Structures are given as structure tokens and as C-alpha cells.
Amino acid sequence: MTLYEQTIPVYRQGLAMLSGLLAKAELHEKCGTLLEASLTEDMHPLAVQIRFLSNQPGEAMERLTGQKFNSRDENAASFADARATLAQMDTHLAAITEGDLVSATDQLVVDLPNGMEFTMTAEQYVRDWSIPNFYFHLTTAYAILRKEGVEVGKADFLPHMMKYATKMPTG
């Protein structure tokens, strides 16, 4: 499996899934306060989870393609703004081709704002850092919505699976 196959379809699928969740959240009675909701006091609220998640693919592609990406620093002020941000990232990803990515064996250095530094291959970066972080924020956003009473379930988290359905339950 190529780096492209491990990243672009995964990111785009997750962005679409979160956009669907946010559409449901926008209709919820607590809509006005959901972006500020968090799982616990020491975790970032939904708006920050969305920002981190929407930046993750762009930051990854900057490392994997060398194409400059400017991370969004501000949180979405509304669900419409959040969905627009996700759509912008999807458009950005759609323009990347397999030939744009570095070799899986190329060395990358990941510098974190706290001063930590990691050196790994591009494949290790995708497998051990980028995709796990993307799913962390995706799952946390889903969990916040569930905690706040938005009616979302596993089918909302895995809507892409419907394309593989060969039999549906009856009754």
C-alpha cells in the first residue's frame, strides 16, 4: 500500500464523516453550545478538536509533499464555518496526486511546539503519528457529540461502509 493510499482516502473519508456529524449537531437543541463542549475539563472543546483534525492532513501533506500549508489558528465560530473548513481541506487533498508524495523511506523530522523532535521515515510518520492523531481528534469529536446528546451512532462514524453493503437487515 502506498503512502498516498494510506493517507488521502483516509483523510477525505474522515473529513466527510465529520461533516455529516456536524450537520446533525447543527440541528440539535444544544447547537449553540456544542462547539464549546468537551469530554472533560482538561480536554480541548469540540471547536478545537475540529481545528486540529482539519489541520492534520494539511500538515501531513506539507511534510510528505513539500507543498506549503498554513494551519488554521482560529476555531470555527459556527457549524457552517466548521463544515466549510473541512470542505476546503478536502479540496486541498483532492489536488494531491500520488506522484507528489515522497518515498516511504525518506527521513522526516517532526518538530513539536513544546520542543520535542521525532525523526522517522515517511511511512513511520503516517502510520505512527499522522493517522493516529487524525483518528484521535475524529473520535474525540464524535464522543463529545454523543456525550452532549446528539443522536449519532456507529453508522454515522462509518458511513463509507454502505458502499460495501451486499445485504441489508429486514424488518
C-alpha positions, 0 to 999 in steps of 0.5 A: 500500500502506498503512502498516498493510499494510506493517507488521502482516502483516509483523510477525505473519508474522515473529513466527510464523516465529520461533516455529516456529524456536524450537520446533525449537531447543527440541528440539535437543541444544544447547537449553540453550545456544542462547539464549546463542549468537551469530554472533560475539563482538561480536554480541548472543546469540540471547536478545537478538536475540529481545528486540529483534525482539519489541520492534520492532513494539511500538515501531513501533506506539507511534510510528505509533499513539500507543498506549503500549508498554513494551519488554521489558528482560529476555531470555527465560530459556527457549524457552517464555518466548521463544515466549510473548513473541512470542505476546503481541506478536502479540496486541498487533498483532492489536488494531491496526486500520488506522484507528489508524495515522497518515498516511504523511506525518506527521513522526516523530522517532526518538530513539536511546539513544546520542543520535542523532535521525532525523526522517522521515515515517511511511512513511520510518520503516517502510520505512527503519528499522522493517522493516529492523531487524525483518528484521535481528534475524529473520535474525540469529536464524535464522543463529545457529540454523543456525550452532549446528546446528539443522536449519532451512532456507529453508522454515522462514524462509518458511513463509507461502509454502505458502499460495501453493503451486499445485504441489508437487515429486514424488518 
